[in-house]
Amino acid sequence: MARIRSVDGRVPQAPNGPWQLAVTPAGDCRDTRDLGAVTDWIAANVPGTAASALRAAGRWTETAPEPIHDRDVWYRTRLQVFGRFRLAFEGLATLAEIWLDGVPILCSRSMFEAHSVAIDLSGAAELAICFRSLRAELDRPAKRGRWRPRMITPGSLRHVRTSALGFMPGWCPEIDLVGPYRPITLDPVRPGLAEADLRAELQDGIGRLVARLRIDGGAASASLLCDGREAALAETEPGLFTGVLELPGIAPWWPHTHGTPHLHPVAARVDDALFDLGRVGFRSLSLTRPFEQGLSLAVNGVPVFCRGATWTPPDLVGLGTDATRTLLGLAREAGMNMLRVPGTTLYPSTDFYDLCDEAGILVWQDLMLANFDYPHDDPDFAARLTREVTGFLDRTQTAPSLCVLCGGSEVWQQAAMLGAPRAVWADAFCETTLPALAAASRPDLVIVPNSPSGGALPFLPRAGCTHYFGVGAYRRPLEDARRAEVGFASECLAFSNPSDPGTPGPVGPADPRWAAGIPATAAPTGTSRPCATTTSTASSASIRAGCARAIRTATSSSARRPSPR
């Protein structure tokens, strides 16, 4: 849903007490009653991770990361508020149990789901969270998949909704992600606008803003405001107001390579109160040819030559977002107009999409599914994945930068390369369920079942989208990309590991001085180790390096012909 901020500036607040963290042997403390014997507490930041807190306390190092998944991690703080609140958890990694004054209020088993709990407080209260040992969960007997990937281990990870980061020793540092890595907030429950669902559309130069407002406590009237225009909404059922604001001649949103990424403030008027609903962009998105013939996008009817990189978290320890604006600025400066979030990482924070909206950078978003034979036939897994997808679409519903929603990374390719028939690797969730979920809230998105996919086999270079490594990984000449007739490369290896600035140049990958400029041990935060064979065009660290000229020559996602601006 669109984020709501009252005209008086009130926003959900973080709990007002400092946070503490303790690490205990797996299963030693069953609930908060057992915490009396725990004395080794350290300070912790929320949002943050156990690794970042332990590092700040001098008990953990990024260069030699000790495992955390083999233990339980406890967080606690004191609340001092009065009244009824929504206690919201935007991201918990991964198996979390939560108590308020010793009473269990929530259990979460997914890193990718947000939660909200209504609570009544009349003074001081203790909030405690236990992140149970993920290793203990992964060691439980579980049904094996029909195939087993080599890049991500163990195989039981396919049953758990958590990031593959830390489980790919040849691709990224083995850092265990545990903790409340996204904000925890308290929002007072009060009469007024409770939920706002918005959908921005653009057709024939006319913008349409479709709204559904849920109002607690009743209201005599409600209306929607954008671009100096206002439309009254109708109460279709008690507390639910719906309607459409027509905006002829609205300035459209463009990728920065093709125009200005116009964004327009939106507000809702409920009786005499005005609520800020953020900003929206109006754009249309379409395919210029059938997907099976090679993915090719048009924005506002204009074909777009997509070029860019895959995005990895800028902070692999605390999962912080402080560097996001800087990195996106460098990506734009390097000429990138698309970033792909691969299924081996995690869904970025909402601020990432806000910044991409501002920068005019398209976003290709994978679901967090990669390589494994996922148990889509398990009702609990299917329900959890459905909530994950609908929750993601809900919080990004006003983001014009989001353009492609993809069913995951190399799931179909993994099975097909092992000889499985299409009936095995073309799962019904990505082919049928995902398009239906997107159509309900974001019908403006292009849905790609998997990356790569599109042909009789999912890795054919001319069909759909492909992962192409001929130039770069396989050290073929640049002309090989043309001979292979690559239609749209959603992943390739080009300049993902540039040498250090002090490396003598110019040098190429065959020159020993190139290798000398790349760290031989764990890679810097946000990039991959040099030995990786599935590294993407440019990681966050590559962007940080500022190698704009080199990155301009790489096309991690490209239509066959660039279109004029």
Phi, psi and omega in degrees: 000161176293142178287138185250130173225125182294158181298338179277003174087003180289131179228161176304139185252151173286151174308139192277353180266156175292152180264146173236155181227143173219144178251128182232157175302146183304124176083356182295319180254111183284325178205190187291341178294336181273359184282350180300331180275354181269121183243347187267074179260143176233163178289148180216149175260141174231123004288152180171186180232165177297323180298318180292323179291317179294324177296317179297331180272002180077021184249006184203144180227143181290330182285335176221070188292125176277150179297145175240334183298344182275001181231169171269144179237125181252138170239146175209154177204170178250136174257144179221076182219165181231134175121193181259133185224158164260117177267112188249138177239112186275342179187120182234122182250108359225315181262097190244137173238134189233135179235146171238114186052043176082357180259124180294132181238346183197144171228124182240137180235027178217135176287343191251011178249139171267154182223153176219132182234131175279129182225153174246127182233142178227044180133213184288140177207150179258128175255125181230140179230131173247124173262106185290154182303118177288329179298319179299321179292318182291336180277353179291146176300135181211157180296134180281152176281168180285343173216161183232115178289156180262336185284325184244129178223154001277171181296333181291350178298339181294342181270349188247133180272083178215169182287148174281350176302134184092348180247016180233079188300336178270000188240326181205164180301148181275071180257123181280124182264109182222134172128179179278082189281350174240165187300151168245126187226158175244125181236118180300137176273117181216158178301147179133199183289119183258321181219146177222116175255124183235145174222120180262132181229154175222125179211125179055040177078003180251123175274144177229129178244109182266130187228146170228115182248127176258122186241124177273140176087359178082158179202148178279329182204159175209147179211166183241137182235136177198137174056038179076007180241156186220142177226134177288145178253149182260142177276104184273340172202164184306120177083359181243118179246132182227159177167182183227134173255115179274136184227075178299140176072014180297140178291122185280164174270133178234153163301147187297339178283350185234355180166200182264130177280076183295133175235144187233126177296142179234140177221158175241135175254120178242109190053244182259002183263142180246131183241130178279123180252015178086208183234150177231158174237144181252120178205155173251156182220135181208166173266139179271352176202163179303142183305322182297339179269001181119123183297132177209123187257149171232132176251126183053036178082358182255121177301137184242125171280107185274130179215139181174225189202168169271146185257126172245153182303134180291342181228101182278355180265299182263354184057031177285166185240013186302326185272359188299312182300316181298315182293320178293325175297319178292322178298317179295318179298328179282359178092009180283139174235008175211140172233139177252129174265107187281159183289000178269002187243243177202160178292128179294165176293163179299329179300328178301315181290324176300317181290324175293324174303312182295319186280347184073040179248122177291150180237125169262117185248115170281148162292156181279068176227128183209125168071323189283160167273092186284145185278068181295342179278355177276118184303320180294316179297315182298318180294320180294319180293322178297316177298323179299312183292312181295325176295319178296314180296327180295313184280349178246022189294337181255013184271108177289340180293328179292119185234327181236129172246120188243144184288359177139180186247118169060023174289307180296317181298318182302312182290319182295321180290340176270003174095006181288146178286165181303325180300337179271312189272338179272083187288151184292331181298311183287329182277327189239307186292314182301312177301324180292319178296318180292322182298333182289330184230333179226069180292352181276358183271151169272129182256124177246125187295325178197162178239108005270165175189172173129336182246190176301326168242146189289350186248018177290130189292334184271340186260144175053235175235150185229161169253111188246127183233013183299311176269122182112276184295315183264005171058033175279159180293160184303327182295344180298329179298325178284317181296326179285351180054050179294124180275305181210109181266104177280351174204136174203166179250111181234284183234049185282337181233072178294148179291163179297154182304332183278356181292130178301146182216175358281142178227160178240174183302333180282344182279129181301337179291334176296310180296327181295336181272002181249130180304137182272344180260211181301139183286163177298156179306132174094001178231189183247162176288148185302336184280356184297145176252355181241023179294146183269179189306309180209128178270178178301323180293325177297316179299317180301327181296342175073025182277068188297318185294320180294318183291329179301331183279348183264141176236099178286339175213120190215135167284163186294327179231134174291143178262154176293151179289000000 
